[in-house]
């Protein structure tokens, strides 16, 4: 496994993943931050992750509604 060093490297690697692999990445990120939040409810990184994730879900849902 290659270590990704920059955001651009990570973006490129994400672009090469299949849809089911992208779902696995999102699930893994959710699991990691959820565990952090359960262990330390005041964890700022976990709070930011879930805030941004919620906004991304909302924005995606709104974009999908606008397409219909």
Secondary structure by P-SEA (a helix, b strand, c coil): ccccccaaaaaaaaaaccaaaaaaaaaaaaaaaaaaaaaccccaaaaaaaaaaaaaaaaaaaaaaaac
